[in-house]
Amino acid sequence: LRPLATKRTIWSLVLGEIAKKEKVKVSDSEIDTEIENMTKLGTRQGFPTLNQLAQRYRELCDKQL
């Protein structure tokens, strides 16, 4: 798991820097749409509820952008 976590962390940091340099902005509605799409897939696979997933995804987006 550690190599995968390292890879994901590096990927996240790189994407965050690219987003800053390219001045990428994501609207709340775009985030909401993506959360809804992820939730539909996730709940079928036993992942967290919509509210839990939404909170985690928003935190992730805030950190990356």
N, CA and C of each residue as an Amber inpcrd file, in Angstrom:
protein
   195
   0.8090000  -1.2110000   0.0000000   0.0000000   0.0000000   0.0000000
   0.8470000   1.2680000   0.0000000   2.0010000   1.2000000   0.6190000
   2.8320000   2.3970000   0.7170000   3.2540000   2.9410000  -0.6510000
   3.7100000   2.0820000  -1.5820000   4.0740000   2.6230000  -2.9010000
   2.8860000   3.2920000  -3.6020000   1.7150000   2.7160000  -3.4590000
   0.5250000   3.3020000  -4.0690000   0.1950000   4.6460000  -3.4210000
   0.3010000   4.7190000  -2.1120000   0.0380000   5.9780000  -1.4050000
   1.0450000   7.0470000  -1.8220000   2.2930000   6.6540000  -1.9690000
   3.3290000   7.5910000  -2.4040000   3.0300000   8.1030000  -3.8070000
   2.6760000   7.1960000  -4.6830000   2.3600000   7.5740000  -6.0620000
   1.1680000   8.5290000  -6.1090000   0.1350000   8.2280000  -5.3490000
  -1.0540000   9.0890000  -5.3260000  -0.7330000  10.4670000  -4.7470000
   0.0970000  10.4960000  -3.7320000   0.4710000  11.7670000  -3.1220000
   1.2400000  12.6330000  -4.1100000   2.2060000  12.0380000  -4.7770000
   2.9890000  12.7760000  -5.7760000   2.0760000  13.2780000  -6.8890000
   1.2140000  12.4120000  -7.3730000   0.2730000  12.7760000  -8.4340000
  -0.5980000  13.9520000  -7.9960000  -1.0830000  13.8990000  -6.7790000
  -1.9380000  14.9630000  -6.2530000  -1.1790000  16.2900000  -6.1750000
   0.0520000  16.2350000  -5.7010000   0.8620000  17.4500000  -5.5970000
   1.1610000  18.0440000  -6.9710000   1.4910000  17.1890000  -7.9190000
   1.7750000  17.6540000  -9.2810000   0.5380000  18.3040000  -9.8890000
  -0.6040000  17.6430000  -9.7680000  -1.8420000  18.2140000 -10.3130000
  -2.1860000  19.5480000  -9.6500000  -1.9630000  19.6260000  -8.3550000
  -2.2230000  20.8730000  -7.6380000  -1.3690000  22.0190000  -8.1560000
  -0.1000000  21.7450000  -8.4140000   0.7980000  22.7710000  -8.9380000
   0.4220000  23.1710000 -10.3620000   0.0660000  22.1990000 -11.1690000
  -0.3710000  22.5060000 -12.5380000  -1.6210000  23.3800000 -12.4970000
  -2.5590000  23.0310000 -11.6270000  -3.7980000  23.8090000 -11.5030000
  -3.4990000  25.2510000 -11.1000000  -2.5540000  25.4360000 -10.1910000
  -2.1820000  26.7930000  -9.7710000  -1.5690000  27.5730000 -10.9260000
  -0.6180000  26.9620000 -11.6100000   0.0740000  27.6510000 -12.7060000
  -0.8510000  27.9470000 -13.8770000  -1.7690000  27.0530000 -14.1410000
  -2.7080000  27.2360000 -15.2540000  -3.9520000  28.0140000 -14.8300000
  -4.0100000  28.3630000 -13.5460000  -5.1500000  29.0940000 -12.9790000
  -6.4710000  28.3780000 -13.2570000  -6.4650000  27.0840000 -13.0020000
  -7.6590000  26.2650000 -13.2030000  -8.6410000  26.5480000 -12.0690000
  -9.8610000  26.8120000 -12.4330000 -10.9170000  27.0530000 -11.4520000
 -12.0200000  26.0250000 -11.6700000 -12.5450000  25.5150000 -10.5840000
 -13.6320000  24.5450000 -10.6420000 -14.8140000  25.1360000  -9.8840000
 -15.9600000  25.1630000 -10.5320000 -17.1490000  25.7400000  -9.8970000
 -17.7590000  24.7490000  -8.9080000 -18.5460000  25.2770000  -7.9980000
 -19.2430000  24.4230000  -7.0370000 -20.1580000  23.4310000  -7.7490000
 -20.7980000  23.8780000  -8.8270000 -21.6990000  22.9740000  -9.5460000
 -20.9270000  21.8340000 -10.2050000 -19.7130000  22.1070000 -10.6970000
 -18.8890000  21.0430000 -11.2710000 -18.4820000  20.0320000 -10.2000000
 -18.1380000  20.5370000  -9.0340000 -17.7820000  19.6520000  -7.9220000
 -18.9920000  18.8230000  -7.5170000 -20.1510000  19.4680000  -7.4040000
 -21.3730000  18.7500000  -7.0280000 -21.7090000  17.6500000  -8.0290000
 -21.5580000  17.9460000  -9.3150000 -21.8340000  16.9510000 -10.3530000
 -20.8830000  15.7710000 -10.2290000 -19.6090000  16.0560000 -10.0220000
 -18.6280000  14.9730000  -9.8910000 -18.8840000  14.1480000  -8.6320000
 -19.2390000  14.8120000  -7.5470000 -19.5700000  14.0990000  -6.3100000
 -20.7520000  13.1650000  -6.5470000 -21.7660000  13.6670000  -7.2310000
 -22.9430000  12.8510000  -7.5180000 -22.5650000  11.6250000  -8.3520000
 -21.7440000  11.8310000  -9.3700000 -21.3030000  10.7120000 -10.2110000
 -20.4960000   9.6890000  -9.4170000 -19.5780000  10.1740000  -8.5910000
 -18.7570000   9.2730000  -7.7850000 -19.6060000   8.5210000  -6.7680000
 -20.5870000   9.2120000  -6.2010000 -21.4450000   8.5960000  -5.1940000
 -22.2790000   7.4750000  -5.7880000 -22.8100000   7.7020000  -6.9780000
 -23.6070000   6.6600000  -7.6300000 -22.7880000   5.3890000  -7.8040000
 -21.5610000   5.5430000  -8.2350000 -20.6850000   4.3900000  -8.4140000
 -20.2920000   3.8020000  -7.0610000 -19.9230000   4.6670000  -6.1260000
 -19.4270000   4.2150000  -4.8340000 -20.4440000   3.5030000  -3.9750000
 -21.6730000   3.9990000  -3.9520000 -22.6730000   3.3640000  -3.0920000
 -23.0070000   1.9610000  -3.5800000 -22.8720000   1.7390000  -4.8770000
 -23.0930000   0.3890000  -5.4030000 -21.9960000  -0.5630000  -4.9290000
 -20.8540000  -0.0040000  -4.5800000 -19.7250000  -0.8380000  -4.1690000
 -19.5060000  -0.8070000  -2.6560000 -20.4420000  -0.2330000  -1.9110000
 -20.3560000  -0.2290000  -0.4550000 -19.4630000   0.8500000   0.1330000
 -19.2170000   1.9140000  -0.6060000 -18.3880000   2.9990000  -0.1050000
 -19.2200000   3.9470000   0.7560000 -18.6170000   5.0060000   1.2990000
 -19.3240000   5.9150000   2.2120000 -20.5760000   6.5510000   1.6040000
 -21.3970000   7.1000000   2.4860000 -22.6250000   7.7680000   2.0630000
 -22.3010000   9.0440000   1.2970000 -23.3120000   9.6220000   0.6950000
 -23.1340000  10.8440000  -0.0850000 -22.5260000  11.9610000   0.7560000
 -23.0400000  12.1700000   1.9450000 -22.5240000  13.2470000   2.7910000
 -21.0690000  13.0190000   3.1720000 -20.7120000  11.7910000   3.4970000
 -19.3250000  11.4880000   3.8440000 -18.4110000  11.6960000   2.6430000
 -18.8420000  11.2050000   1.5150000 -18.0430000  11.3310000   0.3040000
 -17.9340000  12.7860000  -0.1310000 -19.0220000  13.5160000  -0.0430000
 -19.0150000  14.9290000  -0.4280000 -18.0190000  15.7070000   0.4240000
 -18.0250000  15.4700000   1.7140000 -17.1070000  16.1700000   2.6080000
 -15.6620000  15.8350000   2.2640000 -15.3690000  14.5740000   2.0660000
 -14.0040000  14.1610000   1.7250000 -13.5630000  14.7520000   0.3930000
 -14.4520000  14.7450000  -0.5930000 -14.1100000  15.2480000  -1.9160000
 -13.8850000  16.7550000  -1.8860000 -14.7170000  17.4750000  -1.1490000
 -14.5270000  18.9220000  -1.0250000 -13.1880000  19.2350000  -0.3580000
 -12.8400000  18.4920000   0.6750000 -11.5570000  18.6940000   1.3410000
 -10.4110000  18.4380000   0.3670000 -10.5320000  17.3980000  -0.4150000
  -9.5110000  17.0750000  -1.4040000  -9.3930000  18.1890000  -2.4470000
 -10.5140000  18.6590000  -2.9420000 -10.5020000  19.7400000  -3.9420000
  -9.8900000  21.0080000  -3.3640000 -10.2410000  21.3400000  -2.1360000
  -9.6850000  22.5290000  -1.4970000  -8.1710000  22.4280000  -1.3650000
  -7.6750000  21.2550000  -1.0400000  -6.2330000  21.0670000  -0.8870000
  -5.5070000  21.1340000  -2.2220000  -6.1350000  20.6160000  -3.2660000
  -5.4770000  20.5610000  -4.5660000  -5.5460000  21.8750000  -5.3220000
  -6.5790000  22.6450000  -5.0850000  -6.7200000  23.8950000  -5.8380000
  -6.4850000  25.0190000  -4.9300000
